[in-house]
Amino acid sequence: MRTTRVVSGALLAALVVLGAAPAANADRTPSPSASADAAAPTEAGTSFRTATAVKPGQVATAGASTGDYLYWVFPADAGQDATVRAEVALPQSAQRHGAQTWQLDVYDGLRRKQACVYGSSTATAPKEASSVSLACRLRTVRSWAEQSSNDPLPGSYFVRLTVTALADDDLGLPVKAEVRPSVADAGGAKAVDGALTAPLVPGASTRQDDAKGGSRQISVQASPEGGWASGNWSSRWLWTAGGAVLAALAGIAGYAMTRGAGRPARVPQER
């Protein structure tokens, strides 16, 4: 009976510790509704310095001319998988003179181009197409990495959208672009030890009109809704603690089951 109580207590403790892991992940998963509180941007920057800040989950739109470079910036924290999707509404086919090839590039805070795990970051639209869609899923953002590596680190991520191949006569035709970045928690299985001193968030500037009819450059920075975690916490800690608790309770249970197995039974002595 006592052995059964020990084993039951071990299982109950394991469920309590390990069951808290999903809740910890849920705390770090951004809420789609929270990202939609502010108005989505309706213009894009023309360089890294003037990139328009957009929150994960928002759909940023911009009108432009074919051949322009369009830039946005969004935050991605350690332990998150970031995906960027873009769609370009093309001019009417009667106005175009051939196919167009568009490209979606994503750069980190050090302006290093990041590789796409999957998705079509380059797509060619035939002359008859009305739109072209692109997507890029990045590798999981790491909390720390070697200086010589190109691993994605927490901080700002710049999105650049432009056409790379088209007929010369199609330059300058009006287009409308939509970009939607999204992030999702990758879970403790992909967590790594270590953390950056600060996220890679270079200052970016954007134009703002003033009351006198002029304009000025102001500094903007993209950051997550709940602030930067930077690898300080992940569900990996819960799984490690849960394993330690299970090992300790398994030792206690084993001792309780085998205690006294090697001792002879006590026989009452006759007097």
C-alpha positions as CSV (number, residue, x, y, z in Angstrom):
1,M,0.0,0.0,0.0
2,R,2.8,2.4,0.9
3,T,4.6,1.6,-2.4
4,T,1.4,2.4,-4.3
5,R,1.1,5.8,-2.6
6,V,4.7,6.6,-3.4
7,V,4.3,5.8,-7.1
8,S,1.0,7.7,-7.3
9,G,2.6,10.7,-5.7
10,A,5.5,10.5,-8.3
11,L,3.0,10.5,-11.2
12,L,1.0,13.3,-9.8
13,A,4.1,15.5,-9.3
14,A,5.3,14.7,-12.9
15,L,1.9,15.8,-14.3
16,V,1.9,19.0,-12.4
17,V,5.5,20.0,-13.5
18,L,5.2,18.9,-17.1
19,G,1.7,20.2,-17.5
20,A,2.9,23.7,-16.8
21,A,5.1,23.7,-20.0
22,P,2.2,24.4,-22.4
23,A,1.0,27.2,-20.2
24,A,4.5,28.8,-20.2
25,N,4.6,28.7,-24.0
26,A,1.2,30.2,-24.2
27,D,2.4,33.2,-22.2
28,R,5.0,34.0,-24.8
29,T,2.8,33.4,-27.9
30,P,1.6,36.7,-29.2
31,S,-2.1,37.2,-29.4
32,P,-3.4,38.0,-32.9
33,S,-6.0,40.4,-31.5
34,A,-3.3,42.3,-29.7
35,S,-1.3,42.9,-32.9
36,A,-4.3,44.3,-34.6
37,D,-5.0,47.1,-31.9
38,A,-3.0,49.7,-33.8
39,A,-3.8,50.7,-37.3
40,A,-1.9,48.8,-39.9
41,P,0.6,50.9,-41.9
42,T,-0.4,51.9,-45.4
43,E,3.0,52.9,-46.8
44,A,6.4,51.4,-47.1
45,G,9.9,52.7,-46.6
46,T,12.4,53.0,-49.5
47,S,15.5,51.9,-47.6
48,F,16.6,50.1,-44.4
49,R,16.7,53.4,-42.5
50,T,13.2,54.4,-43.5
51,A,11.6,50.9,-43.2
52,T,8.0,51.1,-42.0
53,A,7.4,49.3,-38.7
54,V,4.7,46.6,-38.7
55,K,3.6,44.3,-35.9
56,P,3.4,40.6,-36.3
57,G,-0.1,39.7,-37.5
58,Q,-0.8,43.0,-39.2
59,V,-1.3,43.4,-42.9
60,A,0.8,46.3,-44.2
61,T,-0.2,47.8,-47.5
62,A,1.6,50.2,-49.8
63,G,1.0,51.7,-53.2
64,A,4.2,52.0,-55.4
65,S,5.6,52.0,-58.8
66,T,7.0,48.9,-60.5
67,G,10.8,49.0,-59.9
68,D,10.6,50.6,-56.4
69,Y,12.2,49.0,-53.4
70,L,9.8,48.6,-50.5
71,Y,10.9,48.1,-46.9
72,W,9.2,47.1,-43.7
73,V,10.6,46.0,-40.3
74,F,9.1,43.8,-37.6
75,P,10.4,42.2,-34.3
76,A,11.1,38.5,-33.7
77,D,12.3,37.2,-30.4
78,A,14.3,34.2,-29.3
79,G,12.5,30.9,-29.7
80,Q,10.1,32.1,-32.4
81,D,9.5,31.0,-35.9
82,A,9.0,34.0,-38.2
83,T,7.1,33.8,-41.5
84,V,6.6,36.7,-44.0
85,R,4.0,36.6,-46.7
86,A,3.6,39.1,-49.5
87,E,1.2,39.6,-52.4
88,V,1.5,42.1,-55.2
89,A,-1.5,43.3,-57.2
90,L,-0.1,43.8,-60.7
91,P,-1.3,46.3,-63.4
92,Q,-3.8,45.1,-65.9
93,S,-2.3,42.7,-68.4
94,A,-3.2,45.1,-71.3
95,Q,-0.7,47.6,-69.8
96,R,2.1,45.1,-69.4
97,H,4.6,43.9,-72.0
98,G,5.7,40.6,-70.5
99,A,6.2,38.5,-67.4
100,Q,7.5,40.0,-64.1
101,T,9.7,38.3,-61.5
102,W,9.3,39.6,-57.9
103,Q,11.6,38.8,-54.9
104,L,11.0,38.9,-51.1
105,D,14.2,39.2,-49.0
106,V,14.4,39.2,-45.2
107,Y,17.4,40.7,-43.3
108,D,18.2,40.6,-39.6
109,G,19.3,43.6,-37.4
110,L,22.8,43.3,-38.8
111,R,21.4,43.5,-42.3
112,R,22.5,39.9,-43.0
113,K,20.2,38.2,-45.5
114,Q,18.4,35.2,-43.9
115,A,17.7,31.9,-45.6
116,C,14.2,30.7,-46.1
117,V,13.4,27.3,-44.7
118,Y,10.4,27.0,-47.1
119,G,8.3,29.2,-49.2
120,S,8.7,30.8,-52.6
121,S,10.7,34.0,-52.0
122,T,11.0,34.5,-55.7
123,A,8.1,34.1,-58.1
124,T,7.4,34.9,-61.7
125,A,4.0,36.2,-62.8
126,P,3.1,35.7,-66.5
127,K,1.7,38.6,-68.5
128,E,-1.9,37.4,-67.9
129,A,-1.6,37.1,-64.1
130,S,-3.3,39.7,-61.9
131,S,-1.1,39.2,-58.8
132,V,1.9,37.3,-57.5
133,S,2.4,35.8,-54.1
134,L,5.6,35.2,-52.1
135,A,6.5,33.7,-48.7
136,C,9.5,33.1,-46.6
137,R,9.7,31.0,-43.4
138,L,12.9,31.8,-41.4
139,R,14.8,29.4,-39.2
140,T,14.0,29.5,-35.5
141,V,15.4,32.7,-33.9
142,R,18.2,31.7,-31.5
143,S,18.9,33.5,-28.2
144,W,22.7,33.3,-28.8
145,A,25.0,32.2,-31.6
146,E,28.7,32.4,-32.6
147,Q,29.8,35.6,-34.2
148,S,30.9,33.8,-37.3
149,S,27.5,32.2,-37.9
150,N,24.6,33.6,-39.8
151,D,22.0,32.2,-37.4
152,P,18.9,34.5,-36.9
153,L,19.1,36.4,-33.5
154,P,16.4,38.3,-31.6
155,G,15.8,41.8,-32.9
156,S,14.5,43.7,-35.9
157,Y,13.9,41.9,-39.2
158,F,13.8,43.9,-42.4
159,V,11.5,42.9,-45.3
160,R,12.4,44.0,-48.8
161,L,10.1,43.5,-51.7
162,T,10.9,44.5,-55.3
163,V,10.7,43.3,-58.9
164,T,13.9,41.8,-60.3
165,A,13.1,41.1,-63.9
166,L,10.5,42.7,-66.3
167,A,10.2,44.4,-69.6
168,D,11.8,47.8,-69.7
169,D,8.5,49.4,-70.8
170,D,6.8,48.1,-67.6
171,L,8.9,50.2,-65.2
172,G,6.9,52.8,-63.4
173,L,3.5,51.1,-63.7
174,P,1.5,51.3,-60.5
175,V,1.2,48.3,-58.2
176,K,-0.2,47.6,-54.7
177,A,1.7,45.4,-52.2
178,E,0.6,43.6,-49.1
179,V,3.0,42.2,-46.5
180,R,2.1,40.2,-43.4
181,P,4.7,39.0,-41.0
182,S,3.8,36.5,-38.3
183,V,5.6,34.8,-35.4
184,A,4.9,31.6,-33.5
185,D,6.6,30.0,-30.5
186,A,8.9,27.1,-31.5
187,G,8.8,25.4,-28.1
188,G,11.5,24.5,-25.6
189,A,12.9,21.7,-27.8
190,K,14.6,24.3,-30.0
191,A,15.8,26.5,-27.1
192,V,19.6,27.1,-26.6
193,D,21.6,28.2,-23.7
194,G,23.0,31.8,-23.6
195,A,21.5,35.2,-24.3
196,L,22.5,38.4,-26.1
197,T,23.3,41.5,-24.0
198,A,20.7,43.3,-26.1
199,P,18.5,42.4,-29.1
200,L,19.7,43.5,-32.5
201,V,17.4,46.6,-33.0
202,P,19.1,49.3,-35.0
203,G,17.5,52.7,-35.0
204,A,15.3,53.3,-38.0
205,S,13.8,56.7,-39.0
206,T,10.6,57.6,-40.7
207,R,9.1,60.8,-41.9
208,Q,6.4,62.6,-39.9
209,D,4.5,65.7,-40.8
210,D,4.5,68.5,-38.4
211,A,1.9,71.2,-37.6
212,K,3.7,73.8,-39.8
213,G,3.2,71.8,-43.0
214,G,6.8,70.5,-43.1
215,S,8.2,67.1,-42.3
216,R,10.9,65.7,-40.1
217,Q,12.7,62.4,-39.5
218,I,11.9,60.6,-36.3
219,S,13.5,57.4,-34.9
220,V,11.3,54.3,-34.6
221,Q,12.1,50.8,-33.3
222,A,10.2,47.5,-33.6
223,S,9.7,45.5,-30.5
224,P,7.3,42.7,-29.3
225,E,4.1,43.4,-27.5
226,G,5.4,42.1,-24.1
227,G,9.0,43.2,-24.4
228,W,12.1,41.2,-25.3
229,A,12.6,37.8,-23.7
230,S,16.1,37.3,-25.2
231,G,16.3,33.6,-24.2
232,N,15.8,34.3,-20.4
233,W,13.0,31.8,-20.2
234,S,11.7,28.8,-22.1
235,S,9.7,25.6,-21.4
236,R,13.1,23.8,-21.6
237,W,13.6,24.8,-17.9
238,L,10.3,23.1,-16.9
239,W,11.2,19.9,-18.7
240,T,14.6,19.8,-17.1
241,A,13.1,20.3,-13.6
242,G,10.4,17.7,-14.4
243,G,13.0,15.2,-15.3
244,A,14.9,15.8,-12.1
245,V,11.8,15.4,-10.0
246,L,10.9,12.2,-11.8
247,A,14.4,10.8,-11.3
248,A,14.3,11.6,-7.5
249,L,10.8,10.1,-7.1
250,A,11.7,7.0,-9.1
251,G,14.7,6.5,-6.7
252,I,12.4,6.8,-3.7
253,A,9.8,4.4,-5.2
254,G,12.5,1.9,-6.1
255,Y,13.9,2.0,-2.6
256,A,10.4,1.5,-1.1
257,M,9.7,-1.5,-3.2
258,T,13.0,-3.2,-2.6
259,R,13.6,-2.3,1.0
260,G,14.1,-5.3,3.2
261,A,14.2,-7.8,0.3
262,G,17.5,-9.1,1.4
263,R,16.7,-9.4,5.1
264,P,15.5,-12.7,6.6
265,A,12.0,-12.8,8.0
266,R,12.0,-12.2,11.7
267,V,10.9,-15.4,13.5
268,P,9.6,-15.2,17.0
269,Q,11.8,-17.0,19.4
270,E,10.4,-19.5,21.9
271,R,11.0,-18.9,25.5
